[in-house]
Amino acid sequence: MFMPSSMWTWTFMIVAFLQAAVVLGFEAYVFAKFQMGLKGAAGDDPYSRTIPTFLTLYIFGFLYQLLLVYDALRLKNTIQVIGLCLYNVGLLIYAAVQMDQIKDAVNELFSAPNGPDINLSVWNTTQPFLVAIPCVIAVGTVLMSIVAWKLYDEFAWTIYKHISADLRMKRRYLTYQIYIALLKFDFFFFLGFTIQFVVIVVNKHDAEFGLTIGAIPVTIIILLMAAYWTRRESKLGMVLIIILYFAGLAYFLFKLVRMYHGSKAKTYVPVRRSLTTFAVITVILIILTIINACMCTNNFNRGLKPYVQRRKLESEDEKGTMNEMPNLAHGPVPSRMTID
C-alpha cells in the first residue's frame, strides 16, 4: 500500500483531507438546520430537496477528490496534481452558486401559497456557514496550488530518470497522460450532473428516471473502455468512443437548452444554476476529451504502446512512477544475469 514519503506529498494529502472534512462538516450542519426548519407539506416542494442535492454531491465530490489525490501521489502524476487544483476551482464555483440558490429556496418556501413551509431564521443561522464554505475551498485551492508547484519540482527527478530522450515520444506520452487525467475528471462531472438531475428534477414514475439511472453504469463502462482501447491502441474502439463522446456532448447541450426553454423548464428552477454550472463544465471537458482522444488515436502505432503497457518496475525507488515514461531506449532488462 502506498504511503506518502516526503513532506510535500504528506502536505498535499493533509490539505485535501482537512478541506474535505471541514466542508462536509459545514454542509452537514446546514443540511440539519434546513431539514429541522421545514414545516407542513414542504417535503413535496422541489425547493425542499435543494440542500440534500448539494450535500449528496459534496460527499461524492470530496471523497472522489481524496481518491484522486491518493492516485496522483501514488503515480507521481504531475498532470493529475495540477488537474486536482483545477477541480478544486470547480468546487469553489459550485460553492458560490450554492449560496444564492439556497437563499432562493428559503425565500420560495417561506412565501408558499398555503403559508410558510420553512422557518425564516434558517437562512440567518446557515448563512455564515454558507459563506465559510467557498472561503475554505479558496484557501484549500491556494495551498494545494503552492504544494503542487513544490511537487512538480520534487517529481522532476523521477521524470528525468524515466522519460525517454526522444522528444516526440515524450509529447505523445504527455498527450496520453492528459487524456487519462481528463477521463478521471469526466467521471465526476458526468455523474455529478446525473445525481443532481435524479435527486431534484426527475419524476420517479417517468420513463426518463429509469433512463437517467441506466446512464450511470453506461457512462462508467464508456470511460473504462476509453482508457482500455487507448492503451491497446485500438483505432476502431477509439472511433466508437469518440462517436459516443459526440452523443454525450449533444445530450448536455440538449439539457442546457431544455433547462431554459420548453414545457419542463419550470421543473429545473430549484437547481437551475448548479445544473447549468455542471453542464457547462462538462461540455468543456467533453470537447477537450474529444480533442485529446483524436490526438491519442493519431499517435497509435508510433512506438508509444510499450511505454503505456509497461506495468512492472524494477526497483522500490521506481514504484509509483507509472505516469512517467520508462526508458526503453536500450531494450528490456534481462530477466536473469548472463555471463559471456
CORRA-V18249 format. One record per run of one state. SS is the DSSP state (H for helix, E for strand, L for the rest). FROM is the first residue (numbers start at 1). TO is the last residue. If there is no record, write none. Layout:
ss-><SS	SS>
from-><FROM	FROM>
to-><TO	TO>
This chain:
ss-><L	H	E	L	H	L	H	L	H	L	E	L	H	L	H	L	H	L	H	L	H	L	H	L	H	L>
from-><1	7	38	39	42	45	46	76	78	111	118	119	121	163	167	202	207	233	235	261	265	299	305	310	316	319>
to-><6	37	38	41	44	45	75	77	110	117	118	120	162	166	201	206	232	234	260	264	298	304	309	315	318	340>
